Amino acid sequence: MLLFGQGILSALDNMYSVSKGETWESVAADHGVSVMELRAANPDVKSQKLKKGSLLIIPKKLQQVNAVPVSEVPEKPSKVIRTAIPDVKVGVLLPLGEEKMVEFYRGLLMAADSVRRNGVNFDIHAWDCGTTSAQVEAVLPQMGELDVLFGPASLTQIPAVAEACKERGTRLVLPFPSGQTLQDYPLVYNVVPSNTAFFEAAVRKLMTFYSDRNYIIVNSGRVDLKGKILTETLLRTLSQRSVTPRTVALDGDDFAYETAFNQFRDNMIVLDDSNISSLATLLSHLKEFRQKHPQYRLSLIGYSDWQGEAEKMRDELFASDVFIIASYYYNRLDDRIKNFERNYWRNFRAYVIKESPRYAALGFDLGYYFLTGLSTMGDTFEQMQGNLRQEPFQNWFRFERSASGLCFTNSFVQFIHYTPESKIELIR
């Protein structure tokens, strides 16, 4: 079952264990809810027949409110600013038919289980919203008032969900790339920034730590959006400093590479292509060049995409002194990560999918950040969240907004440095 390992069961509220012979209809009738409401609260349970011992979330009943004449409607009281929220209402809106989304959801539940140990209660509801606008619009009326909502994953669904959250004063956390900066949505949090914002932050960090290096741009001859944005941002920034970087073709010969490099300075190489095959070609050229010209000091700037192949290419990355630009890092050799994966197995009898980034870790890190923040900071979260202590398994967060009324965007950038001494250091 999706939701519940033994470690989470003890902490979740509104739970019911199915007895022998019970059906969706009988459970719903016993608890005074409709079958539709019951199934909506348990999107992970796909079977029409319930099994003895299965665990279900029982949705809270909606109270009937009698109509009141307009003349008798009292003035709406001013909103009380909560400095802490002991009972956090959480929503999850994802296409739960996809394995990766299920894994993200499980990670978030593990985070809730961890935060509960501090005496916080959570009312968590999840909806399978599919991927279309029609599917999500059918779910929105069920949401009610929430403190925070995680999702959706589909770009076409974001406008309707953002509008619904704005009307209800709900914080909306978008865990996956949205490609947009939402205006007039001050409670929306973009976890993944646009490529432009991300590489602008990366180049600023480059200039902070490595402005004195000789920059070389390697042209792959391929059209690559990320590579284009990174190199154009770098060229513009260096131009403002009256610096013109050297260029060399990826398939250039030894003389072309030697002409581009500087024997008396540290050389920082930037490939204009995030494709892993272009990386493999460049690493091969650099290996041959170092063998012929060991006096040159060479480093290489890389992309988050390369992390998926990092374990296979680790020796080559060390040898080429690679700096991967990334907002996340998952170290499977770390004891904390090993313990996290063991707990995930105990709770769900499933292994974390070996994909970069790990969706379980993303779900946990996001859940822990927002659930800890809201429970301890309440409605002051937007002003105070920069003070949150972070010990994530994979994803760090630094949410900022560039202007009043705009959504928050994660501006965190780090360099994952594969040093020639065969060590990995994180430059933040």
N, C-alpha and C positions, 0 to 999 in steps of 0.2 A: 504494500500500500504506500502511496506517495508521502503522506504527511508524517507518519509516526514511527520512530524508533523508540526503544525503551527510554533513552535519555531524554526525549522530548515529551513523551507521554505524561510524565509526572507534572509537567509544568503547564500544559495547555488547559484552557478553560472550555466549558460547554461541550464536553466530550461524552460520547455514548458508545457503549460496547454492545454490538448486535447479538441478540440471543437466537437460539435455534428456531427456524421457521419464520422469523420476522422478514418483512419486505419493506421496500421503500415507502409504500403506502401506509403500512401499519406504524412504522416509526414516525412518519410525518404526522399521522393522526394523533398518536400518543403525546406528541410534543406541541401540538397546536400550530403546526406550520404546514405550508403546502409542499407537495412533492417537488415542484419546481424550485422552491426556496431551498429545500434540503439538498437537492442535487447541485444547485448552484454553489452551495457552501462546501461541496465535496467534489470538485471537478476532476480530481485524480481517480475517483472510483468509477470506472467505465462499465462494470458489469451490471446487468439488469437484475441479477440474483445476488442478494447479500449473503455473505458467509458468516457463520457464527464466529464471534470474536473480533470481527472487523470494527474499526474505530471510525466514528463519524463525528463531524462538527455539527452541532445543533445550532442553527442560526437563531439569534435573539428575535423574539416576537416584536412586531411593530405595534405600538400603542395606537388605538383609534382616537382621533382628535375630532370632537364635535365641532361643527361649523359655528363660528361666532359672528354675529352681526358686525358690520364694519364699524358702527358707532361704538361698539363695546370692545374693540380690539385695543389693548393697552399699548402705550408707546413702547417701541423696541428698546430694551435697556442697552446701555453702552456695553461693549464687550469687555469682559474682565480679562486682564492680562495675566495669564498663568505663568509663573516662574518655574514650574515643574508640572509634569503630567504623570500621575501615578498609574493611570489606566489609559494606555495609548491605543487608539483605534487605527488599525493598519489594513490596507488593501493591497492586493497583488493582482495585476491585470496583464496576463501573458497568454500566449498560445501554448497551453499546457499539453498539447499533443506532441510537442517537439521535445526530444530528450534533453537538449541543452537547457531549455527553459525550465523543465522539471528540476534539473540539477541546480539552477540558480535559485529556484524556490526553496529547495531543500537547504541550501546554504543559508538563506535568509531565516528559515525556521531554526537552524542551529544557533544563529546569532540571537534570536529572540530568547531561546532557552538559556543562553549565557547571561543575557541582561536581566532575565527574571530572577537570577540568584541575588540581585541587589534589591529585591522586594518590589519590582515593577510588574504590573499586569498588562497583558496584551490581548486585545480582541482582534484576531487576524481572520480576514476573509479573502478567499482567492476565487477568481473567475477565469475560466477559459474563454478568452476573447477572440480566438482565431486570428486571422490576419486581414480581414476586410473591414471597411467602414461600417457596413450593415451589421456585422457580427458584434462590433464593439458598441454600436449605438443601441443594440438590444440589451446589452449588459448595463449600461450607464445608469438607468433608473433604479437598479438594485443597490447601488453603492451606498447611498445615504451619506452622512457626514463622517469624514475620516480625518485623522491628523496627518496621515501621509499615505500616498499611493505609489507603488512601484510598478512601472510599465507605462505604456505598452511597448512592444518591440517593432511593430510595423509603422513605417513613416506615415502611411495614409490615415492611421488611426489617431495620431498625435493631436491634430487640431481640435477634434471633438472632445477628446479626453481633457486637454488643457483648458478648454472653455468650461467644461463641467466642473473641473477642480477650482477654477477661478471663481465661479458662482458660489461654491460651497466653502471657499477659504481653505482648501486642502493643498498641502504641499505635494507636488508631483515630481517624482524622481525618475528620470529617463536613463536607464542603465546602459543603453546601447546607442550606437551612432545615430544621431538625428539629422546632422548636417544643417542645422538651422539655429539661429539665435532668436528666440521668441520675444517679441516686444509686447509690453503691457501685460506680462505674466510674471510678476515679481516672486511668485512662490514655486517656480519651475526650476529644477536642478538638472542641468545637462552634465552627465558624468563623462561623456566622451566629447571633447571640443571639436570644432571644425578643423580640418587639416590646416587651414590658414592660421587660425589662432594657435594651434599646437606648435607649428614650426616657427612661428614668430617668437613664441616663448622659448623654444629650443635654441634659436639663433641668439637670443639675448643671453641665454646661459653660456653659449659658446663664447660670446664676446666677453663675458665676465671672467671665464676661466682660461680661455685659450686665444685671446685676441692677437697675441704676438706670433702666431704660427703662420707658416707659408701654406695658403689654401690652394688646393688643386681640385678642379671639378672634372670628373671622368664622365664623358658622354657615351652612353650605351647605344645610342641610335634608336632606342625604343621610346614610345610614348607612355609615360607613367605619371599619373597625377601627383602622387606624393613626392616623387623625385623632382618634378617640375616646380612644385610649390617650395620645397626646401631650397633648391638651388637658386631660384629667383629671389627668395627672401634673403639668402646669404649674399648674393650678388649686390642687392640693393643696400644691405647693411654695410658691406665692405666698401661700396662706392661712396657712402657717406663719410667713410674714414679715409677716402682717397686711396683705397687699395684695390688693385685689379688682380684677381686670382688667375693662376695658370689654368689651362684646359688641356686635356688629352683624350683621345678616342680610346674606348675600352679595348678595341682590338689593335691598338697601336703597338709598334715594336719597341725593343729595349731602348733605342735611342730617343724615341718620342717620350717615353716615361722619364728617362734621365734628364731630358731637356726641361721637363715640367717641374721636377723636384729640385730642392735647394740642399746642397751638401752641408751648408753651415747653419741651417735652422731646422727646427722640428717641422715636419710636413704633415698637414692634416688633409686627408683625401676624402672627398665627398662624391659618392656615386649618385648620378641623377636618376636612379632606377631602384625601386624597392624589391624588384623581382629576385627570387632566390637563385635563379639560374644565372643572372647577371652577377650576383655576388660570388657564386662559385667560379665564374670566369675571372673576375678581378682578383680573387684570392690566389688563384693559380698564377696569374701574371706577377703578383707581388711576391709570391714565394720564389719564383725564378729571379726576379730583380734583386731580392735580398741576398740570394746566393752569389750573384755576380758583383753586387755593390753593397757589402755589409756596412759601409761607412754612413749610409743614409739612415736617418731616423724617420720612420714612417708610422702614421696612425690612420685609422679609417673610421669615418662617421657612418653609422648604420641606422636602420629602421626597426620599429617595433615588430614588424612582420617577420624579421629574422629570428625572433626568439623561438618560433616553432621548430626551427632546425638547429638551434644552438647546441643541443646535446650531441647531435651527430657531427657538427662541425667545430666542436669546442677547441680542439688543438689548433685548427687554422685561425680561429678567432683570437686565441691567445697570441699566436705568432705574429699576427698583423696588428696587434694593439688596437682592438676594435672598441669603439664607444657606441653602444646602441641607444638611441633616443627613445624613451618609453615613459609611460605613466604607470606601468605595472611591472612587477617582477615576481616570478614564482620559482623558488629554489627548493626542488624536491629533496635535496640533501639536508635541508635544515630540519632539526629535531621538531620544531613547532609544526612544520608542514607535515612531517610524518605522523605526528599525533593527530593533526586535523584530519588526515586521510583515514586514519584508524577509526576516529570517532564517526566519520561519515559512513564508513562501512558498518559499524555497530548499529547506527541508527536506521540505515536504509538497505542494508545488505546489497550494496552496489558500490562499484569502484568509481572514483572521480575520473571523468573522461579526460584522456590525455590530449588536450587541445589548448592552444595559447590564444587568449587567456583562459584559465580554468573558471568555468561558470559557477561552480560551487563556492570557490574562494571569493569571487566577485559578489555573489549573493550574501555571503557572510560579512565581508568587509563593509558593504553598503548598509546592510541591515544593522550591524553593530554601530556604525557611525551615526545613523539617523535615529535609531531607537535609543541609544545612550543619550544622544543630544537632546531629543525631544523630552525624554523622561526626566532629565536633570535641568534643562533650560526652558522647557515649555515654549511659550510664545516669544521668548527672547532669543530663540534659536538663531534667527537670521542675523542678529547682531553679535551673538556670542560664539557661534559655531567654530570660529577660528581658534578658540582656546581648547578645543577637544584634543585629548591625548590620543594618538593613533599608534597601534601596534598591529597593523594589518597583516594578513597572510599573503596578500598579493597587490592590492590596489590602495594607493594613497590618494587623499582628497584635499584640494585647496580651492574651495568654491569662492568665486568672485564674480562681480558683475561690472561691466564697463560703464554703465550709465543707469540713472534712476529709472525704474520700471522694467528694465530688461531682466531676463532670467539669469540665474546663477550658472556659471560654467566652471568646470574643474580646470584649473590652470596649472596643476602639478606636472612638472617635467623633471625627469632624472636621466642620468647617463649610467648605463650598465657597462662598466669598463672591464674588458677582458685583458688583463695586463700580461706583458711578456714573461712575467714570473709565474704564470699559470694561476693567478688569483682573480677573483671577481670582486670588484669594489663598486659600491653604489655612490654616485656623486649627486647630491641633492642640493 
